[in-house]
Amino acid sequence: MKLLYITNGITGAGGLERVLSVKASWLADHLGYEVDIISLNEEGKNSFFSFSEKVRLHSVEVSGNPVRYLSRYLEGIQKKVLELQPDIISVCDDALKGFLLPAMIRTRAKWIHESHASVQLGDRGEGVPFQKKFQHVLKQYLGRGFARVVLLSERNKNEWTLPQLEVIPNPLPFQTDKLSTLQNKRVIAVGSYSFNKGYDLLLQIWTKIEPEFPDWELNIYGKLTHDNLFAKAEKLNLKNVHFFAPAPDIQEKYVDSSIFVLPSRSEGFGMVIIEAMSCGLPVVSFDCPHGPGDIITDGHDGFLVENGHIEMFAARLQELMSSEELRQEFGTAGRETAKKYMPEKIVKQWDELFRSLVSK
């Protein structure tokens, strides 16, 4: 079967790129798919994550004002689709232009849209902007052109009214036999330094932690999107907070830590949660829309905290820092939770979906 993914980029260090590398490679290597990926303006660039040699990568070059950009985008996609003749086209682009493709591109292929973000992504505490709400209304209308719109969590269904919704979570991007001893006095957070990831909230939380646990450190790994976090940490006089660039060997960083924290305001899924769990880490996360609550069982493999409740988050984190026994209990349960997201289980769901659409 010929499968074509369309996305904005595959060379970055984000969650979408990581997931796509796992799915595309597994489908090509283990299930015999012919997999092509179209990204934008990435000719000659190296990807951050590795893809199977069987996966073919293509770049469409786009630029100019919005009208010229969209024109070149549609022309470039159409040319590639005619060349590749896919059976299935999966669009991994939450921007409005991705929803235009089924109506604008000539093909007999079945269309799928993969939604990787909540509509509340980027909400800066003042509610979802009108422009974003209006775009989501358009997406609901244009989404009818897809055979399936695939979401990452059951809770995310609340944001959509389309009948052809399906839920397939992200696969675990790596497998490791190494587990944390849970004895290193390190807390880890992973994700881009963006407003949505809530690191400003995490710094406020850490002001309540550091005086009581001065021998513990907080390590944050992520792509730099703005630098005011450094100034904020200095202003709060925090001594044991360290910022790092994305790490290709992030599993080693998990193993060297003892607790994982997710202070996000919203998530599409929260893949870093299952990554951390697979390394045996207990998790503390805000119960933000819409991923963590589908993964974590509060009080069993981690703590789910009311979204934005800084004091409760700090209290739960202190519980884990104070008790190695509790860390071990949650870590053991989390490893079992992570097994549900093994690639062979998740990619099988994709294979079943693709085959059901092609057979119609």
N, C-alpha and C positions, 0 to 999 in steps of 0.2 A: 504494500500500500504506500502511496506517495503522500507525505505529510509536509505541509508548509507552515512554518511559524512566521508571523509578522510582528516585529517589535521595534521599539525605538533604539535600543542598544543592547549589546551583549558584552561590551568590554569593561563595564563598570563593576564595582564590588558590591552591588546591592542584592537584596533577596530575590528579586525577579530573575536577575542574571544567573544566580546560583541555582535556582529551581529549574530554569530552562536548561542549564547544562546537564543536570541530573536526568530530567525527563527525556530530552532529545537523545542523549547518549544511550540511555537504557533502551529506548524504543529501537534505536539503530542497531545496538550491539546484541541485544537479547531477543528482540521480537521481529527482527528483519525488516523494519520500516526503512523506506527511502526518505530521509529527513533533510529538508532544506530550511534555512533560517534567513530571512531578510531583515536587516537592520539599517539604520540611517547614518550616513556620513561616517562610516567606519572602515572604509577601504584601507587595507594595509596595517590596521591597528591590531594589537594582540589582546586577547581576552584575558580577564583577570582569573576566571575559572576555566578549567580544562573541559574541552568538548571531545567526543569521540572523533577519530579520524574519518569515520564514515559519515559524519554530519557535514553537509556542505553549507558554507557561509557566503552570503551575498550582501552587498551594500548598495543602497539607493542614495544618490547624492541629492540633497535638497537644500535650498537657501532662498534668500530674497524676502520680499514683503509677504504678508499672509496669503494673498491671492496667488502669487508666483510660487510660494512654498507649497501650497496645497496642490496646485497644478502639477508641479514636478513630482510631488509625492504620488499622486494618482497615476501619472504617466509611468513613473518608474515601477510601481507595483504592478500595473497592468502588463507591462513588458515582461516582467519576471514570471508572472502567472501564466502567460501564454507560452513562455519558454519551458516552464517546469511542468505544466499540466498536472497539478496536484489533485488528489481525491478529496483531501480535507485541508481546509485552511483555518488555522487557529490564530486569532488576533490577540496578542498580549500587549494591549495598549489601552489604558483607561481614559486617554484623552478623547475628545469628541471626534477627531479625524478618524480614529479607529472604527467608530460606529458607522461611518459613512461608507466603508468599503463594500459591504454586500450590495448596496444600491448602485455603486459606481464602477465596479470591476466586472468584466465579462468573464464568466467561468461556469463550468458545470459542477465545480467542487462544492461540498457542503461547508458551511461557515460555522465556526465556533468562536465565541468571545470568552476570554479568560479575564475575569475581574480580580485584580490583585489589591484593591484598596477599598476602604469604606468611603462613603460619600462624605463622611465627617473628617476625612483626612485634610489636615491643614486648618481646621477650625481653631482660631486663635482666642477662644473663650468668649466670643461675642455672637455665637451661633453660626450656622453655615451661611456664607454670603449668598445674597439673592442670585448673583451670576452663576454660582455653582449649583444652586437649586434648580435654576432654569436649565442649565446644561444637563442636569440629571433627568429632568422631564424629557428633554430631547433624546437622551440616551434610552429612556424607557420606550419611546416611540420608534427610534431607529433600531433598537435591539430586536424588534420583531423580524428583522431580516436575517437573524442568526438561527440556525437549527437548534443550538443550545447556547445558553449563557451560563458559564460555569463559575460558581462562587467557591470561596475557600472555607466558609463556615455556615452552619445552620442559622446562626443569628443574623448573618448578613442578608438572609432572605427578607428580613423585615424592611430592607431599603428598596426592594424591587416588587413590581406588580406583574412582571412577565410570567406567562404560563410555562415557558420552556426552561425553567431554572433547574440546575443540577449542582450538587455540592460534591467537590473532590478536594480534599485538603492537600497541602504541599507535602512532598516526600522528604524524609530525612536525607540531607545532602551528603552525609558521610557516615561510615561505620567504623567504630574503634573498639579495640579490646582494652584500651587504657581507661581507667576510671579514677576519678579524684579520690584522694584519701580523706578529703573533707577536714583536713587538719591545718592546711595553710590558711592564714588569716587574711584572705583576699576575697573581696566581693567583685564580681565582674558584670559589666553591662556591654551589650554589643548592638550597634546600629548607628546610622548617620547622625551627625550632630545637628539635627533639625528641631524646630519647635515641636513638631508632632511627636518626636521621641521622648519629650518630657525631661530632658537632662537638667533643665533649670529647676524642675521640681525635685529631681534626685539630689541636686546640690543642697536644696533646702532640707531635705530628709537627712542628708549626711551631717548637717550642722547639729542635729539631735543625736547622731550616732558617735561622732568623733570624740567628744569629751568623755564618753563612757567607755569607748573601745579604742583608745589611742594607738594600740598596736595592730589594728586592722587597717587595710588600705582598700580603696575603691579604684578599680581600673576600668576605664571606658575606652572601647575600641570602636572606631567608626569613621566614616568619610566626613571630612570637614566641610560644612556648608556655611557656617558663620563662626566668628571667633569670640563672641562675647561671653562664652562659657568660661574661658580662661580668666577674663577680667572678673567675672562673677565669683569664681572660686577664690580668687585673690581677695576680693572685697569681703567675702564671708570668712576670710582667714583660715581656709581649709588647708591642712598640711599634707594629708594622706590621700589626695585625689590626683590621679594621673591619667592623662589623655594620650591615646595612641592611634595611629593610622590603622586602617583595616589590615588584618593579618591573614595571609593565605593559609596558615596553619592554625586557624582559630581553635580547632579542637584541643591543641596543646595548651592554649590559654585557659580553656574551660577546665582541663584536667588539673592545672596548677592553681585553680581557685576552689572555693568551698561553698559559695552561694551565688546564684544568678538573680539579677533584678531587672525588671522591665517596667519603667515608669511612664510608658507611652500614654498619650492622650487618646489615640486611636491606632488601630492596626488592621491590616488586611487579613492577617492570620497570626503572625508571631512565630515564625519558623525558628527563631533563635531559642525559643522555649524548648522545643523538642531537641534541638542541638544540645543544649545544656543538660537536659534530662538524660540524654543518651550517654553523657559522660558522668552521670551519677550525681548531678547537682540538684539540690532543692531550689525552688523558685519562689520569689515574691514578685507579684505583678498587680498592677491596677486592673480591675475588671472593666477595661475599656472596650468600646466597640471596635471589632467584633470577634477577635480571635481567641484571646487568652481564656475566656470562659468556656470555650469548646474543648480546650486542651487540659486545663488544670482542674483537678477536683480539690476544692478548698479543704485544707486540713488533712489531706491524704498524700499528695505528691508535691504540694506547694501551698502558698497562701494567695488567695484572691482578695484584693482590697478594694473597697468602694473607690470608684474612679476619682482621682484628685485628692483623696483623703490622706494628706501628708502625715499627720500624727499617727494614724493607724498603720500606715506603711512602715514608719519608723519602728513602731512597737512590734510588728510582726518580724521585721528584720532583726531586731534585738533578740527576739525569742530564739531565732535560728543561730545567731552569733553566740548566744549563751549556752547552747546545748548541742554538743556533738552527737548525742544520742538521737535528737530530733532530726538533725541533718542527715544522719544515716538512715533513719526511718523514711523520710521524704525522698531521699536519693534513691533508695532501693525501689520504692513505688514508682518514681519517675522513670526509671529504666524500663519498667514494664509498660508504662504509658507510651514511651517513645517507640516501642516495638510496633505499635499500630500504624506507624508512619513509615515503615521500611519501604524502600523503592519498589520492591517486587509486589507489594500489596497495593500501593497507590498507583503505580504505572499500569497495573492490571486493570484498574478501573478505567483509565484512559483508553486502553486497548479495547475494552468492551464497549465503551461509548463510540469510538471511531468506527468499529466494525458494525455496530447497530445502525449507524447513520448511512454508511456506504451500502448496506444491504437493502435499504429502503428504495 
